[in-house]
Amino acid sequence: MHLFHEMMFFGSFVILLFAILTLVLYKIKYWGQKELRDKYNFASKYEIKYHQTMHILIAVAIGMHLNSLKPELIHDGGIVHEDGFILFFIRLAITIIAGTIYGYIASLILKFYYPTRLSRKLKRLRYTPRINPKTGNKMQLLSEDEEDVYLDEGQRAEEDAFSIDYDVWIDQATGDTTVEKYSGHLTALKCDRCNFMTLKMEREELIKESTEFEEGELIQHYKCTYCNRIKRQSKTIAKIGTSVKVPDRPQFVNPLSDHSVEAVKIEIHGSNGKVKDYQFQNTHEASKLLEEFDFNKVDD
């Protein structure tokens, strides 16, 4: 029992050290990105994941450290008291609850508060004026309409599919341009023919309905918006009654069956009177755009 308390005590500091090293490792990798665009892509993909890992380790360290306190209540000189085991399990339950409470609070912060803070950081990284490495001049970010001149046909197709978003910075004095690539609002696959992120699902075809005893089958039809590549993919539908995880965020609810929806059209009106039109093949894509849409981009 004495060995157990020592392991909990020193082990808590080891786990806490790993938590600190997790944050330090993230900072090293983040600052190791040379360009602001690279910092943006790295932070948007990994920052919350690293913080989740760090807080899980801290929760474990808290539980271990609390479990090493007051060893005299459990044993004396290696001899366990008469009610030592009862107190041991009571303390174990309390420490598990304490670690769980910390982990739960941390998860709420990362889920509801931290994304807003991260969003401000990402906007700062993305829209900070770039410097022309040749002249040292500040560069200007072009609007969505102006930047199309500097994008090739494949890049414009990726933007039309909302899978990739390109920013074009220009040095007005010299005409030098820099094109930066970011993940778009919607998910598109990489086409195996043209290698652009323009392979989008057009429709779903139900081949076999699922029952309580058999799985169903669904065929997803994809088409590349750039090279017109056609692709089909088979998906298995779980048996009826199989538990399905309900998403945390609200989704579009279609009062009709999904197969009756041919397209979803959204009009977004900017404060300057400018109107943006978007068209989607299903409600899921429309929902995702509205959740992640940056209205400032409309006003540019």
N, C-alpha and C positions, 0 to 999 in steps of 0.2 A: 504493500500500500504506500510505503514511503517512496519507493521508486516511481510509482504512478504519479504522485504529486510533483516530484521533481521533473518528470517527463512533461507534465502539463505546464509547469511553470516555464521551463526553458524552451519548450516547444512553442509556446505562445509567442515568444519573442522571435523565434525563427520564422514562424508563419507571418508575423508582422513585418519582418525584414523582407520577405518575399513580396508582400503587398507593396511596400515602398519601392522595391526594385521593379515591380510591374509598372508603376507610374514613371519611374526614372527611365525605364526602357522605352516607354511610349514617347517621353519627351525627347530622348536621344534620336529615335527614329523620325519624329516629327520635325525637329530642327535639322535633321540630316537631309530633308527635302530641300533642294536648292531653290526651286521656283515656287512662287505663291500658288500657282495652279497645282503643283504637286503636293504642297501642304494642304490645300483644299481637299483634294481627292483622298489623301491619307486620313485627314481628320474626319471627313464625312463617313468613311468606311470603318475606321478602327477606334475612334476616340471613346465612344460609349462602350464598346466591347472591352477595351482595356480597363475602363473605370468599373465595369461590372465585375471583372475578374478581381480587381483590387479590393472592392468592397466585400466580395465573398470571402476572400482571405482574411480581411479584418474581422468579419463576423466569426469566422472559425477561431481566430486568435483571441477574441473576447471570450468566447465560450471556454477555450482551453485555460485562459488565465484565471477566470472566475472559478474554474473547477480545481484550481490549485490552492485556493484560499482556505484558511482555517483548517489545516490538516489535523490540528489537535482535537477537533471535534470528532474526527473519524478514528484516529488511532493515537497511541502513546508509546513511543519507542518501538514501533513496529507491531505492537499488539492492538488489535482492533477492539474498540469498545463494544459493549453489549448491544447498543443500538447504533453502532457505527455504520453497518450496511444500510440501515434505513435512512440515516442522515446522508449517506453517500448518494443514494438514488434520488433523494429530495434535492440535494445540491446539483446533481447532474441534470435533473429536470429544469431547475431554475436557470442554469447556465445555457441549456439548449434554448429555452424560451428567450433569454436575453440576446443570444446570438441571432435567433430568428427575427426578433423585433428590429434589431439593427439592420439586418439584411432586407427586411420588408420596407423599412423607412428609406433605406438607400435606393431600393428598386423604384419606389414611388418618386423619389427625387429625379432619378435618371429617366424615368418614363414621362413625367409631366413637367418638371421644371428645367432640367438640363437641356432638352432639345431646343428650347427657346434661346438659351445662352449660346448653344452651339451654332444655332442659325445665325445669330448676330456675328459670331466669329467667322463663319463661312462667307457671309456677305462681305465682311471687311476684307477677307483674303481675295475674294473674287473680283471686287469692284475697286480695290485700291489701284490708282493709276499706275500703269506699267512704265518702265523706263527703257528707252531705246538703248541697247548696249553699245551701239555704234556711235551715237551722238550725245547721249545723256539727256535727251529731251523727254518730257513727259508725253505719253501716248494717250490717245482718246479712244474710248470704247464706242464702237459703231452700234447703231440700232439694228433690230432684226432685219429691217428692210435693206438698210445700207450694207450689211455684212454679206449678203448673198452674192454680191459681185466678186468677192474674194474667196468664195467657197467653190469647190468643184462640184460636178453633178452628183457624185456619190455622197458627198458631205451634206448637200442640200436635201438629198433623199433621206438621210439619217435624221435630219432635223424635222422633216415632214412626218416621219414615223415617230417622233418624240422619244427616240431611244438614245440619241446623242444631242447635246446642245453645244454649239460652237460660239465662242466669243472672239471677235476680231478687233484688235487694237491697232491703231494707225498713228504714225508720226506725221502730223500735218505738214511739218517743214520739209521732210525728205520723202514722204510717201511710203516709208518702210512699214510693213505690217507684221503682226504676230497673231497666229491663230491658236487658240487654246481649246482643248477638248474636255467636256464635262459629261457626266451621266445625265440623261434626259429624265423627263417625268414618267415615261412609260417604259415597259419592258418589251424589248424586241430582241430576237435571237440573231446571232451572227450567221449570215448566209454563207453556205459552204461553196457557193459559186463565185460571188463577187467580193466576199469577205467584208461587206459592210453590215452594220447593225440595223438591218432593214427587213428582216424576216418576221412578219407579224401574222398572228392567228386571225383568219377571216371568219371562220365559222366552226361550229362543233356539230358532229353528226352522231346521233345515238344509234348504235348498232344493236345493242342488246340491253334491255333494262335489267337492273339488279333485283334480286328477290331476297327473301330471308335465307335461302339456301345456296344461291349462286351469285357470283359477282357479275356485274355488267361490263359492257365495253363501249367506249366512246372514241370516235375518230376526230382528231383536231386537224383542220386544214390550214396550212400556212402558205403565204405568198410573199415573195420579196417585192417590196415597192420600188426597188431600183432595177433589178434584172429580170423580174417576173418569174423567178424560180418558184416552182410549186412543190410542196412537201406535205406529206401526211404523217401523223404520229398517233399511235394507238395508246389509249389510257384505260386503266382498269377502274371500274366503279365499285366501291365497297358494298358489301351486302347490306340490305336494309336492317337497321337496328344497330349497326356499328357506330360507336361513339365518334362524333366529329367535334373537333375543337372549334368553339365559337370565337370569331375574331374580336379583339378588344375594341377596335375602332368601328364606328357605324359604317355600314355598306349601303349602296343603293338597293332599294327594294323594288322590284318590278312587279306590278300587280298582275301582269299576264305571265305566261310561260316564257322562259328565256328564248325559246325557238321563234317566238313571234316578234322579237326585236331585231330589226335589220340594221339599224344605225341609231346613234345618239349624237345630236348636234348641240354644241354649247356656244353661246355668244357672250364674250366678256367685253364690257364697255369701260374704257379708260376715262380718267377725269378730264383728259384733253379732248374728249369726243371720239377718240380712236376706238375702233371695234376690231376684236380678234375673233375669228371663227375657227372652231375645232370640231372635227367629226371623228367618231369612234365606232368600232364594230360591236362593242358590248358595253354594258353599264359599269363593269369592273374598271375598264380603262378610264372612263369618264370620271369615276369616283376617285381614282388615284391622282388624276390631274388636278382636281379641285382641292385635294388634301395637300398637295405639294406646290400648288401654283404660286409664283412670286408676282404679285400684282405690280410691283415696281417695274418689271420688265415690259409691261404693257405701255407704261407712260414714257419709256425711253424714246 
